[in-house]
Amino acid sequence: MPSPVSADHPAAQPPGRGSVEALIRQTRRLKGDVDAVRRDSRGDGADPEERWQRALYDLALRQLNDIDAHLAQLRDGPPPGSARPAPPPAAPDGSLLARVGSAEWNLLTDRATWSAELYRILGLDPAGPALTLDELPGLVLPEDRPKLTEMVTACLVDAKPIDGEFRVVRPDGTVRTVHMMGEPVLGADGGTTSMWAVLRDVSELRRSQRTLSETRDSLHRHRRRERTGHRGAAGPQETVPPPWHGSLRPPHQGPAALDLAAHRLPAATATLIGADWHDALELTDGQTLLTVGGLTGQGVAVASGTAMLLGAVRGMAMAGTRPGRLLTLLNRLLDTAAQPALGSAVCCRYLPSTRTLLWARAGHPAPLLYRDGTGRLLDAPDGTPLGASPGARYEESAVTLRPGDLLLLHTGALLPEHDGTAAVDRLLGLAPRFGPAQTARDCVRTVVEEFGGPGREDDACVIAAKVTP
């Protein structure tokens, strides 16, 4: 563990200017080489491997740009003339400097000092006071607050360095992912007198990483299809229990906790490579199961495999199995199947007594949450596709919903694969149209209007769940 900074000891001297200049030249040369290879490999985007390569090049260039800017800061050093210089002018939008801010919290005076960039990152007015450590969690998503509290407590009490991420909600409703690194400053008696931190907006980096993951999964599915062939049974979907459509209001527990609607968007051709499912089930304890998924494979085996998985999901959910454990067992079940296949799924369990949604995913797009006219992807650890790793374990996440919230689950084929992040943004951009919608069925109609055009290569499924008062 790095030693805490002491107020009685000067900071280490920065590296020599010449050595940093050499690193900057090497970084910029590497950037040029990577960009040249990326341009040479440009295709029409139809090949899944090309899309995966392009996403990897973009991620590498983004990280090299950040390294270049960090090294330039090391070379230039802090502004001269003051031990605690005034914050520099705000950096241009989109630059690295606009995405990196700093802060110091003095425990003796209970005073906080922020850089102008940190105000920009958090969407706050620079003319306002900097938030104290007690006030900062008010900007953080409820599910991430325990993580922030744990990091800060360990820093102040045990003198441990801070290194972690959390998500903040800005006043305009947008959600940003922030990476925080910091250390305590110790006084002469060994007690903590203050804490400093550097906070970086890594939202775009995480979005690039998600795009890379999605294109990698797409490439994996494409290669699997090439190995198994494109032969399909005349109608494998006919052997799968037919999906429900329209609004579903469970009749046994009084007023419904969720207003539900679903729709299947058919492929343009009759050739079926895989089978998607979407399902909602009222459980015996009054909770609700929501799930969407898909399976790749061949012919009748696809239909029987989909029916097996969907039946297993329903049975385990009725037995009280939580989403993370459910997907772990589902992965083992698929691994024992006679016909090898890959699948993806997202599984949610809604607890109406606390309006809590427990969910997990396996190689599948995350659910989207729409609230107060804005939308965001729910964030949780990625899970490997079903059937890809026999010993895989799937973690689950929890989010508290509010009356009027809209939850959207969909299969990957809803969004054209070549659109990448732009397609997700297009789906999130439906938030203003969802606002006036009275029912979940109205929201599904909006999705179908936007994404139900001709030329779809694969079937797609979508579920809308609106939290009732």
C-alpha positions in Angstrom: 0.0 0.0 0.0 1.4 3.4 -0.9 2.5 5.5 2.1 0.0 8.3 3.0 1.2 11.8 2.3 2.5 13.6 5.3 2.0 17.3 5.8 5.6 17.5 7.2 7.3 16.0 4.1 7.6 17.6 0.7 6.2 15.7 -2.3 8.5 13.8 -4.6 10.1 15.8 -7.4 8.6 15.3 -10.8 10.5 13.3 -13.4 13.0 15.1 -15.6 11.5 17.1 -18.5 13.6 15.3 -21.1 12.4 11.8 -20.0 8.8 12.9 -20.1 9.3 14.5 -23.6 10.7 11.2 -24.8 7.6 9.4 -23.5 5.3 11.9 -25.2 7.1 11.4 -28.5 6.8 7.6 -28.2 3.1 7.9 -27.3 2.3 10.2 -30.2 4.3 7.9 -32.6 2.3 4.9 -31.4 -1.0 6.9 -31.8 -0.1 7.7 -35.4 0.8 4.0 -36.1 -2.5 2.7 -34.5 -4.5 5.3 -36.4 -2.9 4.4 -39.7 -3.6 0.7 -39.2 -7.2 1.6 -38.3 -7.7 3.6 -41.5 -6.1 0.9 -43.6 -8.5 -1.7 -42.2 -11.6 0.3 -42.8 -14.4 -1.7 -44.5 -18.1 -1.5 -45.0 -18.9 -2.6 -41.4 -20.8 -5.8 -42.6 -18.2 -8.2 -41.2 -18.5 -8.8 -37.4 -14.7 -9.2 -37.1 -14.2 -5.8 -38.7 -16.6 -4.2 -36.2 -14.8 -5.8 -33.3 -11.4 -4.6 -34.7 -12.7 -1.1 -35.2 -14.1 -0.9 -31.6 -10.7 -2.1 -30.3 -8.8 0.5 -32.3 -11.1 3.2 -31.1 -10.6 2.2 -27.5 -6.8 2.0 -27.9 -6.7 5.5 -29.5 -8.9 7.0 -26.7 -6.6 5.6 -24.0 -3.5 6.8 -25.9 -5.0 10.3 -26.2 -5.5 10.3 -22.4 -1.9 9.1 -21.8 -0.6 11.9 -24.1 -2.5 14.5 -22.2 -1.4 13.2 -18.8 2.2 13.2 -19.8 1.9 16.8 -21.1 0.6 17.8 -17.6 3.6 16.1 -16.0 5.9 17.9 -18.4 4.4 21.3 -17.8 3.9 21.0 -14.1 1.6 23.1 -11.9 1.4 26.8 -12.4 4.2 28.6 -10.7 4.0 31.2 -7.9 1.7 29.5 -5.3 1.6 26.4 -3.2 -2.1 26.2 -3.8 -2.7 27.7 -7.2 -6.1 29.0 -8.2 -8.1 26.8 -10.5 -7.2 27.2 -14.2 -9.7 28.4 -16.7 -12.2 25.7 -17.7 -10.9 23.4 -20.4 -12.8 23.0 -23.7 -15.6 20.4 -23.7 -14.4 16.9 -24.8 -10.7 17.4 -23.9 -9.1 15.3 -21.3 -8.6 18.3 -19.0 -12.4 18.9 -19.0 -12.7 15.3 -17.8 -10.2 15.4 -14.9 -10.8 17.4 -11.8 -9.3 17.6 -8.3 -10.5 18.2 -4.8 -9.2 18.6 -1.2 -11.3 18.2 1.9 -9.8 19.8 5.1 -11.1 17.9 8.1 -9.9 20.5 10.6 -11.8 23.4 9.0 -14.5 21.3 7.3 -13.7 23.2 4.1 -13.7 21.7 0.6 -11.7 23.1 -2.4 -12.5 22.0 -5.9 -11.0 22.7 -9.3 -13.1 24.3 -12.0 -13.1 21.0 -14.0 -14.7 19.1 -11.1 -17.6 21.5 -11.1 -17.9 20.8 -14.8 -17.8 17.0 -14.4 -20.5 17.0 -11.8 -22.6 19.6 -13.6 -22.5 22.1 -10.7 -22.2 25.9 -10.8 -18.6 27.0 -10.1 -19.9 30.0 -8.2 -21.5 27.7 -5.6 -19.7 26.2 -2.6 -17.8 22.9 -3.0 -19.6 20.0 -1.4 -18.3 18.5 1.8 -17.6 14.8 2.2 -21.0 14.5 3.9 -22.8 16.2 1.0 -21.0 14.5 -1.9 -23.1 11.2 -1.6 -26.2 13.2 -2.4 -25.0 13.3 -6.1 -24.3 9.6 -6.2 -26.8 7.0 -7.4 -28.3 5.2 -4.4 -26.9 1.8 -5.3 -23.3 3.3 -5.5 -23.4 5.3 -2.3 -22.3 2.4 0.0 -19.2 1.9 -2.3 -18.3 5.6 -2.0 -18.8 5.6 1.8 -16.7 2.5 2.2 -13.8 4.1 0.2 -13.9 7.4 2.1 -14.1 5.7 5.5 -11.2 3.4 4.7 -9.1 6.5 3.6 -9.9 8.6 6.7 -9.8 5.9 9.3 -7.3 3.4 8.0 -5.2 5.8 5.8 -5.9 3.6 2.8 -5.7 5.1 -0.7 -8.9 5.6 -2.7 -9.2 3.9 -6.1 -12.7 3.2 -7.3 -15.7 4.2 -9.5 -19.2 5.4 -8.8 -22.0 7.1 -10.8 -23.3 10.5 -10.2 -26.6 12.1 -11.4 -26.0 15.7 -12.6 -28.7 18.4 -12.1 -29.8 17.9 -15.8 -30.5 14.3 -15.1 -27.6 12.8 -17.0 -25.6 10.0 -15.4 -21.8 10.1 -15.5 -19.3 7.4 -14.3 -16.5 8.9 -12.2 -13.2 7.3 -11.3 -11.8 8.6 -8.0 -8.2 8.3 -6.7 -6.9 9.9 -3.6 -5.0 9.7 -0.3 -5.1 11.1 3.2 -2.8 13.8 4.4 -1.5 13.1 7.9 -0.5 15.6 10.5 2.4 15.6 12.9 0.5 13.4 15.4 -0.2 10.8 12.7 -3.9 11.8 12.5 -5.7 12.5 9.2 -5.9 16.3 8.6 -7.3 16.3 5.1 -8.0 14.2 2.0 -7.1 15.0 -1.6 -8.5 13.3 -4.7 -8.4 13.3 -8.5 -11.7 12.6 -10.1 -12.0 11.6 -13.8 -15.1 11.3 -15.9 -14.7 7.9 -17.5 -18.2 7.7 -19.0 -17.0 7.7 -22.6 -14.3 5.2 -21.9 -16.7 2.8 -20.3 -19.1 3.3 -23.2 -16.2 2.4 -25.6 -15.5 -0.7 -23.5 -19.2 -1.7 -23.7 -19.1 -1.3 -27.5 -16.0 -3.5 -27.6 -17.7 -6.1 -25.5 -20.8 -6.0 -27.7 -18.9 -6.3 -30.9 -16.8 -9.2 -29.4 -20.0 -11.0 -28.4 -21.4 -10.4 -31.9 -18.2 -11.8 -33.5 -18.5 -14.8 -31.1 -22.1 -15.4 -32.2 -21.2 -15.0 -35.9 -18.4 -17.6 -35.7 -20.6 -19.9 -33.8 -23.2 -19.6 -36.5 -20.6 -20.4 -39.2 -19.6 -23.5 -37.4 -23.2 -24.8 -36.8 -24.5 -23.7 -40.2 -27.6 -21.8 -41.2 -29.9 -24.6 -41.6 -33.2 -24.1 -39.8 -36.3 -26.1 -39.2 -39.4 -25.0 -41.0 -40.8 -23.4 -37.9 -38.9 -24.1 -34.7 -40.6 -21.2 -33.0 -43.9 -23.2 -33.2 -42.6 -25.7 -30.6 -41.8 -22.9 -28.1 -44.6 -21.9 -25.7 -46.1 -18.9 -27.4 -45.2 -15.5 -25.9 -47.8 -13.4 -24.3 -48.6 -10.0 -25.9 -50.2 -6.8 -24.7 -50.6 -5.7 -21.1 -50.4 -8.3 -18.3 -52.0 -7.6 -15.0 -51.5 -10.5 -12.6 -55.0 -11.3 -11.1 -54.1 -13.1 -7.9 -52.5 -10.4 -5.7 -54.9 -7.5 -6.0 -53.8 -4.4 -8.0 -50.9 -4.9 -10.3 -47.5 -3.7 -9.2 -46.3 -3.5 -12.8 -48.1 -2.6 -16.1 -46.5 -4.9 -18.6 -46.5 -5.2 -22.4 -44.4 -7.1 -24.9 -43.9 -7.5 -28.6 -42.0 -9.7 -31.0 -40.5 -8.0 -34.1 -40.2 -10.7 -36.8 -37.2 -11.1 -39.1 -37.6 -10.2 -42.8 -36.8 -13.8 -43.9 -38.1 -17.2 -42.7 -34.6 -18.6 -42.1 -34.2 -18.9 -38.4 -30.8 -19.3 -36.8 -31.7 -18.9 -33.2 -34.7 -18.4 -31.0 -35.4 -15.5 -28.7 -37.8 -15.5 -25.8 -39.5 -13.0 -23.6 -41.6 -13.8 -20.6 -43.2 -12.4 -17.5 -44.5 -14.5 -14.6 -46.3 -13.7 -11.4 -44.6 -15.7 -8.6 -46.2 -17.2 -5.6 -44.8 -14.6 -3.2 -46.4 -11.7 -5.2 -43.1 -10.9 -6.9 -42.7 -10.8 -10.7 -40.2 -12.5 -13.0 -39.1 -10.6 -16.2 -36.8 -12.2 -18.6 -35.6 -12.0 -22.2 -33.0 -14.1 -23.9 -31.8 -15.8 -27.0 -30.2 -19.0 -28.2 -28.1 -19.7 -31.3 -27.9 -23.2 -32.8 -29.5 -25.2 -35.5 -32.9 -26.5 -36.5 -35.2 -28.3 -34.1 -32.5 -28.3 -31.4 -32.9 -24.5 -31.2 -36.6 -24.9 -30.5 -36.2 -27.6 -27.9 -33.3 -25.8 -26.2 -35.2 -22.6 -26.0 -38.2 -24.4 -24.5 -35.9 -26.2 -22.0 -34.2 -22.9 -20.9 -37.5 -21.0 -20.6 -39.0 -23.8 -18.6 -36.0 -23.9 -16.3 -36.1 -20.2 -15.8 -39.8 -20.3 -14.8 -39.3 -23.3 -12.4 -36.3 -21.9 -10.6 -37.9 -18.5 -10.3 -41.0 -20.1 -8.8 -38.7 -21.9 -6.3 -37.3 -18.5 -5.2 -33.9 -18.6 -6.9 -32.4 -15.2 -7.2 -31.4 -13.9 -10.7 -27.6 -14.3 -10.3 -27.9 -17.9 -9.0 -30.5 -18.6 -11.6 -28.2 -17.7 -14.5 -25.4 -19.7 -13.0 -27.5 -22.8 -12.9 -28.9 -22.1 -16.4 -25.4 -21.9 -17.7 -24.6 -25.4 -16.2 -27.8 -26.7 -17.7 -26.9 -25.5 -21.2 -23.5 -27.0 -20.9 -25.0 -30.4 -20.4 -27.2 -30.1 -23.5 -26.6 -32.7 -26.3 -26.5 -30.0 -28.9 -23.8 -27.3 -28.0 -25.1 -23.8 -28.3 -24.5 -20.3 -27.0 -27.2 -18.2 -25.4 -27.7 -14.9 -23.7 -30.3 -13.7 -21.2 -31.2 -11.1 -18.7 -33.3 -12.1 -15.7 -35.1 -9.7 -13.3 -37.1 -10.2 -10.1 -39.3 -7.4 -9.0 -40.2 -7.0 -5.3 -43.3 -4.8 -5.1 -43.1 -4.4 -1.3 -39.9 -2.3 -1.6 -40.1 -1.6 -5.4 -36.7 -3.2 -5.7 -35.5 -4.8 -8.9 -32.9 -7.6 -8.6 -31.3 -8.5 -11.9 -28.4 -10.2 -13.6 -27.3 -10.8 -17.2 -25.3 -13.3 -19.2 -23.9 -11.8 -22.4 -27.0 -9.8 -22.9 -27.8 -6.1 -23.3 -28.6 -4.5 -20.0 -32.1 -3.2 -19.2 -32.9 0.5 -19.7 -34.5 2.6 -17.0 -36.5 5.7 -18.0 -37.3 8.3 -15.3 -38.4 11.9 -15.4 -37.9 12.3 -19.1 -34.4 10.7 -19.3 -33.1 7.2 -19.8 -30.0 5.3 -18.8 -28.6 1.8 -19.0 -28.6 -0.1 -15.7 -25.1 -0.9 -14.7 -23.9 -4.3 -13.4 -21.0 -6.6 -13.8 -20.9 -8.2 -17.2 -21.6 -11.9 -17.4 -20.3 -14.3 -20.0 -22.7 -15.8 -22.6 -24.6 -18.9 -21.5 -22.7 -22.0 -22.6 -19.4 -20.2 -23.1 -17.8 -21.1 -19.8 -19.1 -24.1 -17.7 -17.9 -22.6 -14.4 -19.1 -19.1 -14.9 -20.8 -17.3 -12.0 -23.1 -14.4 -12.4 -23.4 -11.5 -10.0 -26.6 -9.6 -9.6 -27.4 -6.0 -9.0 -30.3 -4.2 -7.2 -32.0 -0.9 -8.1 -34.9 0.9 -6.3 -37.7 1.9 -8.7 -40.2 4.7 -8.3 -43.9 5.0 -9.4 -43.9 6.0 -13.0 -40.5 4.5 -13.8 -40.3 2.6 -17.1 -38.1 -0.5 -17.5 -37.3 -1.7 -21.0 -35.9 -5.2 -21.7 -34.9 -6.3 -25.2 -33.0 -8.9 -27.1 -29.8 -7.8 -28.9 -31.4 -8.0 -32.4 -33.6 -5.1 -31.6 -30.7 -2.8 -32.2 -28.8 -3.1 -35.5 -25.4 -4.5 -34.6 -23.5 -2.2 -36.9 -24.9 0.9 -35.1 -23.0 0.1 -31.9 -23.3 2.8 -29.2 -25.3 5.0 -31.5 -28.2 2.5 -31.5 -28.3 2.5 -27.7 -28.3 6.2 -27.7 -31.2 6.1 -30.2 -33.2 3.9 -27.8 -32.3 6.1 -24.9 -33.5 9.1 -27.0 -37.0 7.8 -26.9 -37.3 9.0 -23.3 -39.2 12.2 -24.2 -41.8 10.2 -26.1 -42.2 7.7 -23.3 -43.0 10.6 -20.8 -46.6 11.2 -22.1 -47.3 7.5 -22.5 -50.1 6.3 -20.2 -49.4 2.6 -20.4 -46.7 0.1 -21.1 -48.5 -0.8 -24.3 -48.1 2.8 -25.5 -44.4 2.6 -24.8 -44.0 -0.7 -26.8 -45.8 0.9 -29.7 -43.3 3.7 -29.7 -40.4 1.2 -29.8 -42.0 -0.7 -32.7 -42.5 2.5 -34.6 -38.8 3.4 -34.2 -37.3 -0.1 -34.7 -39.9 -2.2 -36.5 -39.0 -1.3 -40.1 -38.4 -3.8 -42.9 -35.1 -5.6 -43.5 -34.6 -7.0 -40.0 -32.2 -10.0 -40.1 -33.2 -11.6 -36.9 -36.3 -11.8 -34.7 -36.3 -9.3 -31.8 -38.3 -9.1 -28.5 -39.1 -6.2 -26.2 -40.8 -6.0 -22.8 -41.9 -2.7 -21.2 -42.7 -2.7 -17.5 -44.2 0.5 -16.0 -44.2 0.8 -12.2 -47.7 1.6 -10.9 -48.4 3.9 -8.0 
